[in-house]
């Protein structure tokens, strides 16, 4: 099984789609970093922010590149390999492969490979981005954006997720959200892979499916957060799952991630049972 997963990972890495996604993500990471550095170049040290505010996930100077790893994340990762089984079935390759390998094992190996590649294609660039911010900016910055240091530390906004970790351990906070973002990437790619088992579905809808599902869910939860009178419940439901320390509830964010993974597993399991060859 391990050998089959490795084979699928190698097949994924050789794809043009993987190379395009990799270039897009690293370009977004580096260009966002360059724009940020340019914005602070020549500034007095008293006006330079902390490195913890300089990653693409926490950057207060928003650029047009951040959506690649935020709102467009479902599309970014689904583009890589989620349509692979559909393409193989279209060209009749799945018939040939499944005469030699168990269909269940083959689909499971693809799912594991998709999850691994989607996780690391987001995790590694974001870690590099954080290290670049640490190189360019001081660990403890001096620009507190209008707030004196004592005020920044004495007042912790109770409404944002992981508020104490963000204040006292900012780099652990970034690492947590990098891992969460990478896990969401895996869940999005797996959902699109599960959708590929639907009858009469085309490649482009497979690639767009997780983004459509996530957008619809966010629209519904945003509407509910506006009409539910209970403040705590409405704030939790309105959590931006692809945000960093946004207003909301961390448990709700983890809950949505679990729902995505469970849904993708159910779709893939159904695909292994159906006669799709």
C-alpha positions as CSV (number, residue, x, y, z in Angstrom):
1,X,0.0,0.0,0.0
2,X,2.9,2.4,0.9
3,X,4.4,1.7,-2.5
4,X,1.1,2.5,-4.2
5,X,0.8,5.8,-2.4
6,X,4.4,6.7,-3.3
7,X,3.6,5.9,-7.0
8,X,0.5,8.2,-6.8
9,X,2.6,11.0,-5.3
10,X,5.2,10.7,-8.1
11,X,2.4,10.7,-10.7
12,X,1.0,13.8,-9.0
13,X,4.3,15.7,-8.9
14,X,4.9,15.0,-12.6
15,X,1.6,16.6,-13.6
16,X,1.6,20.0,-15.3
17,X,-1.2,21.0,-12.9
18,X,1.0,20.4,-9.9
19,X,3.8,22.5,-11.4
20,X,1.4,25.4,-12.2
21,X,-0.1,25.3,-8.7
22,X,3.4,25.2,-7.1
23,X,4.6,28.1,-9.1
24,X,1.4,30.1,-8.3
25,X,1.7,29.5,-4.6
26,X,5.5,30.3,-4.3
27,X,5.0,33.3,-6.6
28,X,2.3,34.6,-4.3
29,X,4.4,33.9,-1.2
30,X,7.5,35.7,-2.6
31,X,5.7,38.6,-4.2
32,X,3.7,39.3,-1.1
33,X,7.0,39.3,0.9
34,X,8.7,41.7,-1.6
35,X,5.7,44.1,-1.5
36,X,5.8,44.0,2.3
37,X,9.5,44.7,2.4
38,X,9.2,47.5,-0.1
39,X,6.5,49.1,2.0
40,X,8.8,49.3,5.0
41,X,12.1,49.9,3.2
42,X,13.9,52.9,4.7
43,X,11.5,53.2,7.6
44,X,12.7,54.1,11.1
45,X,13.0,51.2,13.4
46,X,10.3,52.7,15.6
47,X,7.9,52.2,12.7
48,X,8.9,48.7,11.9
49,X,6.4,46.0,12.9
50,X,7.1,42.6,14.4
51,X,7.9,39.6,12.1
52,X,4.8,37.9,13.5
53,X,2.8,40.5,11.6
54,X,4.7,40.0,8.4
55,X,3.6,36.6,7.1
56,X,1.1,36.3,4.3
57,X,-1.4,35.0,6.9
58,X,-1.0,37.9,9.2
59,X,0.2,40.7,7.0
60,X,-1.6,43.9,7.7
61,X,-0.6,45.3,4.3
62,X,-3.0,43.3,2.2
63,X,-1.9,42.4,-1.3
64,X,-3.8,40.9,-4.2
65,X,-1.8,37.7,-3.7
66,X,-3.1,36.5,-0.4
67,X,-6.3,35.0,-1.8
68,X,-4.2,32.2,-3.4
69,X,-3.8,30.7,0.1
70,X,-7.1,32.0,1.5
71,X,-10.4,32.4,-0.4
72,X,-9.1,30.7,-3.5
73,X,-7.4,27.8,-1.6
74,X,-10.1,25.2,-2.5
75,X,-9.5,25.9,-6.2
76,X,-5.7,26.1,-5.8
77,X,-5.4,22.6,-4.3
78,X,-8.3,20.9,-6.2
79,X,-6.6,21.8,-9.5
80,X,-3.6,19.7,-8.7
81,X,-4.8,16.0,-8.7
82,X,-8.5,15.8,-7.6
83,X,-9.6,15.0,-11.2
84,X,-7.0,12.3,-11.7
85,X,-9.3,9.3,-11.4
86,X,-11.9,10.9,-13.6
87,X,-9.3,11.5,-16.3
88,X,-8.1,7.9,-16.0
89,X,-11.6,6.6,-16.3
90,X,-12.3,8.8,-19.3
91,X,-9.3,7.4,-21.2
92,X,-10.0,3.8,-20.1
93,X,-6.9,3.6,-17.9
94,X,-8.8,2.7,-14.8
95,X,-10.0,-0.6,-16.4
96,X,-6.4,-1.6,-17.2
97,X,-5.2,-0.6,-13.7
98,X,-8.0,-2.3,-11.8
99,X,-7.3,-5.7,-13.5
100,X,-4.0,-5.7,-11.6
101,X,-4.8,-3.7,-8.4
102,X,-7.8,-3.8,-6.1
103,X,-10.1,-0.9,-6.9
104,X,-10.5,0.0,-3.2
105,X,-6.7,0.1,-2.6
106,X,-6.2,2.1,-5.8
107,X,-8.7,4.7,-4.8
108,X,-7.5,4.8,-1.2
109,X,-3.9,5.3,-2.4
110,X,-5.0,8.2,-4.6
111,X,-6.9,9.8,-1.7
112,X,-3.9,9.5,0.6
113,X,-1.6,10.9,-2.0
114,X,-4.0,13.8,-2.7
115,X,-4.2,14.6,1.0
116,X,-0.4,14.5,1.5
117,X,0.4,16.6,-1.6
118,X,-2.3,19.2,-0.8
119,X,-1.1,19.5,2.8
120,X,2.6,20.0,2.0
121,X,2.1,22.3,-1.0
122,X,0.5,24.8,1.4
123,X,2.4,24.0,4.6
124,X,6.0,24.3,3.2
125,X,5.5,27.6,1.4
126,X,3.8,29.1,4.4
127,X,6.6,28.0,6.7
128,X,9.2,29.5,4.3
129,X,7.2,32.7,4.2
130,X,7.2,32.9,8.0
131,X,11.0,32.3,8.1
132,X,11.5,35.1,5.5
133,X,9.5,37.4,7.7
134,X,11.7,36.5,10.7
135,X,14.8,37.3,8.6
136,X,13.5,40.6,7.4
137,X,11.8,42.0,10.5
138,X,12.7,42.0,14.2
139,X,11.3,39.3,16.4
140,X,9.8,41.9,18.7
141,X,8.7,44.8,16.5
142,X,8.3,48.4,17.6
143,X,5.3,49.5,15.6
144,X,2.2,48.6,17.6
145,X,0.0,50.5,15.2
146,X,-1.1,53.3,17.5
147,X,-1.2,51.3,20.7
148,X,1.5,51.6,23.4
149,X,3.1,48.3,24.4
150,X,1.5,48.1,27.8
151,X,-1.9,48.6,26.2
152,X,-1.3,45.9,23.6
153,X,-0.4,43.4,26.3
154,X,-2.9,44.5,28.9
155,X,-5.9,44.3,26.6
156,X,-6.7,41.0,24.9
157,X,-9.7,41.1,22.6
158,X,-11.9,38.2,23.8
159,X,-13.7,38.0,20.5
160,X,-10.8,36.7,18.3
161,X,-9.7,33.1,18.1
162,X,-6.7,32.0,20.2
163,X,-6.4,35.6,21.5
164,X,-4.0,34.8,24.4
165,X,-1.7,32.6,22.2
166,X,-1.7,35.4,19.6
167,X,-0.7,38.0,22.2
168,X,1.9,36.0,24.2
169,X,3.1,33.4,21.7
170,X,2.6,35.0,18.3
171,X,4.9,32.5,16.4
172,X,3.2,29.5,17.9
173,X,0.0,31.1,16.9
174,X,1.1,31.5,13.2
175,X,2.3,27.8,13.2
176,X,-1.1,26.7,14.4
177,X,-2.9,28.5,11.7
178,X,-0.4,27.3,9.0
179,X,-1.2,23.7,10.0
180,X,-4.9,24.5,10.0
181,X,-4.7,26.1,6.6
182,X,-2.8,23.0,5.3
183,X,-5.4,20.6,6.7
184,X,-8.2,22.6,5.1
185,X,-6.3,22.3,1.8
186,X,-6.3,18.5,2.2
187,X,-10.0,18.5,3.0
188,X,-10.9,20.7,0.0
189,X,-8.9,18.5,-2.4
190,X,-10.5,15.3,-1.0
191,X,-14.0,16.7,-1.4
192,X,-13.3,17.5,-5.0
193,X,-11.8,14.0,-5.4
194,X,-15.0,12.5,-3.9
195,X,-17.2,14.6,-6.2
196,X,-15.3,13.1,-9.2
197,X,-17.1,9.8,-8.6
198,X,-20.5,11.4,-9.5
199,X,-21.9,10.1,-12.7
200,X,-21.7,12.4,-15.8
201,X,-19.6,15.0,-14.0
202,X,-17.0,16.9,-15.9
203,X,-13.4,17.8,-15.0
204,X,-14.0,21.5,-14.5
205,X,-16.9,21.0,-12.1
206,X,-14.8,18.6,-10.1
207,X,-12.1,21.2,-9.8
208,X,-14.6,24.0,-8.8
209,X,-16.7,21.8,-6.6
210,X,-15.0,22.3,-3.2
211,X,-14.8,26.1,-3.8
212,X,-18.5,26.2,-4.7
213,X,-19.4,24.2,-1.6
214,X,-17.2,26.3,0.7
215,X,-18.5,29.5,-0.7
216,X,-22.1,28.4,-0.3
217,X,-21.5,27.3,3.3
218,X,-19.8,30.6,4.1
219,X,-22.8,32.5,2.6
220,X,-25.3,30.5,4.7
221,X,-23.3,30.8,7.9
222,X,-22.9,34.5,7.4
223,X,-26.6,35.0,6.9
224,X,-27.3,32.9,10.0
225,X,-24.8,34.8,12.0
226,X,-26.7,38.0,11.2
227,X,-30.2,36.8,12.2
228,X,-29.4,34.6,15.3
229,X,-30.0,36.9,18.3
230,X,-27.5,35.1,20.6
231,X,-24.2,36.9,20.3
232,X,-22.0,33.9,21.2
233,X,-23.7,31.6,18.8
234,X,-23.9,34.1,15.9
235,X,-20.2,34.9,16.3
236,X,-19.3,31.2,16.3
237,X,-21.3,30.5,13.2
238,X,-19.9,33.5,11.4
239,X,-16.3,32.3,11.9
240,X,-14.1,32.9,8.9
241,X,-12.6,29.4,8.5
242,X,-9.9,30.7,6.2
243,X,-8.9,33.7,8.3
244,X,-6.2,34.1,11.0
245,X,-7.3,35.0,14.5
246,X,-10.5,36.4,13.0
247,X,-13.6,37.0,15.2
248,X,-15.3,33.7,15.9
249,X,-14.9,30.4,17.6
250,X,-11.9,28.1,17.3
251,X,-14.0,25.0,18.1
252,X,-16.4,25.9,15.3
253,X,-13.5,26.2,12.9
254,X,-12.3,22.7,13.9
255,X,-15.9,21.4,13.6
256,X,-16.2,22.6,10.0
257,X,-12.8,21.0,9.1
258,X,-14.0,17.7,10.5
259,X,-17.3,18.0,8.6
260,X,-15.3,18.5,5.4
261,X,-13.1,15.5,6.0
262,X,-16.0,13.3,7.0
263,X,-17.9,14.4,3.9
264,X,-15.0,13.6,1.6
265,X,-14.5,10.2,3.2
266,X,-18.2,9.4,2.7
267,X,-18.0,10.5,-1.0
268,X,-14.8,8.5,-1.6
269,X,-16.2,5.4,0.2
270,X,-19.4,5.6,-1.9
271,X,-17.1,5.8,-5.0
272,X,-15.3,2.6,-4.0
273,X,-18.6,0.7,-3.7
274,X,-20.2,1.9,-7.0
275,X,-19.5,0.3,-10.3
276,X,-17.9,3.1,-12.0
277,X,-15.5,1.2,-14.3
